Amino acid sequence: MKVRRVLVANSDGKSRVVEDGEPPRATVAVETPGFEQTVVWHHPSVPELPYSGGDPTIATPTLLPGHGGTSCIVLTFPPDTVYADPAFDPAAAATETARNSPGIADLFEPDNPGMHTTPTLDYDVVLDGELWLELDDGEVRLSAGDVVVQHGTRHAWRNRSDRPATLLAVLVGARDANGTPEQGA
């Protein structure tokens, strides 16, 4: 899904558009045909106002936000049949995912493809298609317009349909119940 990012901020005492175009970190997977990821914005820690310029999205070494930071990512998932294709190479796909999704890819469980737990509070909005959110205790089918609020849960996204599905995920870096930053924060 092509994403247009309109960045607005206060400049010279007025709110205005300071950038309008494609986000700089958009990737179309080669090893997993049909998978796309666009990092719309990443702020590693609590943002400060006013906006000081620059784009922290470009050079961030991890897509996992620290405490109070955020990542806004648009993901397009191909149907699960892509992974069942004899031409699919899981090792090559994992290498590509590690390059495109640093930090998050490190959390994927090798023995349970797709399963992972992020130290974040996530707002996940299905923009198009259908996705299945797999959890430890079952799964839930989601359609366009559905919103999931995830509290650091172990999960995987599955596309059991026959067409791509697009998800907007906003990750907010969280602390554990003891008030200390979670891993990656």
Secondary structure as GFF3:
##gff-version 3
##sequence-region A 1 185
A	DSSP	beta_strand	5	11	.	.	.	ID=ss1
A	DSSP	beta_strand	14	21	.	.	.	ID=ss2
A	DSSP	beta_strand	25	28	.	.	.	ID=ss3
A	DSSP	beta_strand	36	43	.	.	.	ID=ss4
A	DSSP	beta_strand	70	77	.	.	.	ID=ss5
A	DSSP	alpha_helix	81	84	.	.	.	ID=ss6
A	DSSP	alpha_helix	90	100	.	.	.	ID=ss7
A	DSSP	three_ten_helix	105	107	.	.	.	ID=ss8
A	DSSP	beta_strand	116	117	.	.	.	ID=ss9
A	DSSP	beta_strand	120	128	.	.	.	ID=ss10
A	DSSP	beta_strand	130	135	.	.	.	ID=ss11
A	DSSP	beta_strand	138	143	.	.	.	ID=ss12
A	DSSP	beta_strand	147	151	.	.	.	ID=ss13
A	DSSP	beta_strand	154	158	.	.	.	ID=ss14
A	DSSP	beta_strand	165	173	.	.	.	ID=ss15
###
